[in-house]
Amino acid sequence: MSNETIPCPACGGPNQAIPGAARMACTFCGTNLTIPEELRVKAAPRMSTTPPRVTPGTTPKPEPQPTVDTPDLLRKAQPIALGAWNAFAAWTWLRRLLPGCLIALVLLCLACLALGGLPFLLRSIQ
């Protein structure tokens, strides 16, 4: 690994480059960092401890190696998570607003009924 560190633009934390990676997350705040070319560290080659089985007369098929680029997956999931958070925030806002609106509506209806009956009460008193 390189002795040089990559400073995070968000928090300023020093980060060591991950071997074989072009991007990484900051170890302090999680911000996506792109590792500059001159600081990239090559990954050590992986050695298989067991040779692949080959039946006579066939050619071995290479095993598929899943490559998951975590920052890309997080970047794709971010709009979905943001939409879910906004829906949750709207629900909590409406959950508190609706009962207040309903109470105000009932009070206004009662006030209208009371004020509508007020002239009749005043005539009967005189």
N, C-alpha and C positions, 0 to 999 in steps of 0.2 A: 504494500500500500504506500501511497505517496505521503510525505510529511506535510505537504501543503493542504490547507483546509479551504473549503468553499464557504464564504460567508452568506448567511441567509439574508435576502433583501428585506424580509418582513421583520425578523426579530434580531438579526445580526449575529446569531449563534454560529459557531464554527462547526462545520460538518466534514467528515472524512468521506472521500469518494468510495462508492460501493464497487467492488471489482466486477467488470463486465457490464456495468449499467451506464446508460446515457442520461437517465433521469433518476431522481430519487426524491424522497420526502425529507424535509428538515427534521432532524431528531428532536428539536425543541418545540417547534410550533406546527409541524406537519405541512408547511407550504411546499408546493412542487418546485423542485430545483432542476435546472438543466446543467449537467456537468460539462464544463468547457473541455474541448478536445485535448488540450495540453495537460489537463488534470485527470483524464480518464485512465483507469487502471484496467489492464487486461485480466480477464478471468483465467484462473488456472484450468487447464484442460481436465475434463472428467475422464477417469479411467474406469472401464467396466471390469469388475472383479470376476464375473463369470462370462465365458464366451457364449454367444448366441447359439441356440440349438439349430442345427441344419440337418434336414433329412437328406439322404443321398438322392441325387438327381434333381434337386430343387435349388433355387437361388434364395438366399435369405432376404426377407423383406425388412426394410429399416423400420424400427419402431417409431411411431409418431411421438414427438416430444412436445407436450403442451407448452406453449409460450404465452404467459400471461403478463401483460404490461399493466401493472397495478395503477399507475397514474392515469393511464388512458381509461381504464374501467371506472375509476373514481370521477374522472372528468365527464364521462358519458352519464354516470348516475347522478351527477350534481343537479341538473335541471329537474329530475324526478323528485329528488329529496327536497329541493327548494319549493316545488309545487306542493308537496305534501305538507311542508312546514307552513306555507301560506294558507292552505286549506285549514290546517289546525288553528292557526291564529285567527282566521275569519270565524271559525266555529266558536272559539272561546269568546270572541267579541260579541257575536250574535247571541250566544247563550246567556250573556249578562245583560244585553240590551233588550231582548224580546220581553222578558218579564216586566221590566220597567215600563216599556211601551204599553203593554197590556194593562198594567195597573193605572197608568195615566189615562188610557182610553175609558176604562170603567169609571174613574173619578170624573172625567169630563162628561160622560153620559149622565151620571148622578147629578152633577152640577146643572146640566141642561134641564133635567127633569125638575130639579128643585127650583131653578129660576123660572121655568115655564109655569110652575104651579104657584109661584110667588104672587102674581097679579090676582089670582083667585083668592088667595089667603088675605091679601090686603083689602079686597072689596068686602069680604065677609066680616072683617074686623070693624069697618066703618059703619 
